[in-house]
Amino acid sequence: MGSNGSGNPILGVLLACIIASIVLAIIGFVLRGRGSLATSRAALIWAIITILPLFGAGFFMFSKHSVEQATGVTRSGVNEPGVKGAP
């Protein structure tokens, strides 16, 4: 079963996507200050681009979890060994 430690690769992907979203937001503020995002349509498109990495992280986490459940690595309703209710 997976762990929640710092060695978990999914946490690295999540952190990278959050950082990418923050960087895109900062770039958006800079572009807005320079007048490149003056219209509301351009600003809306940039806002959507800014949150796309977060949806990508969510999709990656969901798909990884679904694959682990489908292959039997994790099972619904079963806790880690040593926890009450575990086999």
C-alpha positions in Angstrom: 0.0 0.0 0.0 1.1 3.6 -0.6 2.5 5.8 2.1 1.9 9.5 2.8 5.6 10.2 3.4 7.7 12.7 1.6 8.9 10.0 -0.7 5.4 9.6 -2.2 5.7 10.6 -5.9 2.1 11.9 -6.1 2.9 14.6 -3.5 5.7 15.8 -5.8 3.3 16.0 -8.7 0.8 17.9 -6.6 3.4 20.3 -5.3 4.7 20.9 -8.8 1.2 21.6 -10.1 0.5 24.0 -7.3 3.8 25.8 -7.9 3.0 26.0 -11.7 -0.4 27.5 -10.9 1.2 30.1 -8.6 3.8 31.0 -11.2 1.1 31.4 -13.9 -0.8 33.7 -11.5 2.2 35.9 -11.0 2.8 36.0 -14.7 -0.8 37.0 -15.1 -0.4 39.9 -12.7 2.7 41.1 -14.6 0.9 40.8 -17.9 -2.1 42.7 -16.5 0.2 45.5 -15.2 1.7 45.8 -18.7 -1.7 46.0 -20.3 -1.6 42.6 -22.1 -4.7 41.3 -20.3 -6.7 44.5 -20.6 -9.8 42.9 -21.9 -12.1 40.8 -19.8 -11.9 37.9 -22.3 -8.1 37.8 -22.2 -8.2 37.9 -18.4 -10.7 35.1 -18.2 -8.7 32.9 -20.6 -5.6 33.5 -18.5 -7.5 32.7 -15.3 -8.6 29.4 -16.8 -5.0 28.6 -17.9 -3.9 29.4 -14.3 -6.1 26.8 -12.7 -5.6 24.1 -15.3 -2.5 22.6 -13.4 -4.7 22.2 -10.3 -7.3 20.2 -12.3 -4.4 18.2 -13.8 -3.1 17.3 -10.3 -6.6 16.2 -9.3 -7.0 14.1 -12.4 -3.6 12.5 -11.8 -4.4 11.7 -8.2 -7.8 10.2 -9.1 -6.5 8.1 -12.0 -3.6 6.8 -9.9 -6.0 5.8 -7.1 -8.4 4.2 -9.6 -5.6 2.2 -11.1 -4.4 1.0 -7.7 -7.9 -0.1 -6.8 -8.4 -1.9 -10.1 -5.1 -3.8 -9.7 -5.8 -4.7 -6.1 -3.0 -2.6 -4.6 -5.5 -0.8 -2.4 -9.0 -2.0 -1.4 -12.0 -0.1 -0.4 -13.0 -0.6 3.2 -9.7 -2.1 4.3 -7.4 -0.1 6.5 -3.6 -0.4 6.9 -2.4 -3.5 8.8 -2.4 -3.0 12.6 -5.5 -0.8 12.5 -8.7 -2.1 14.0 -10.7 -3.8 11.3 -7.7 -4.7 9.1 -7.0 -8.3 8.1 
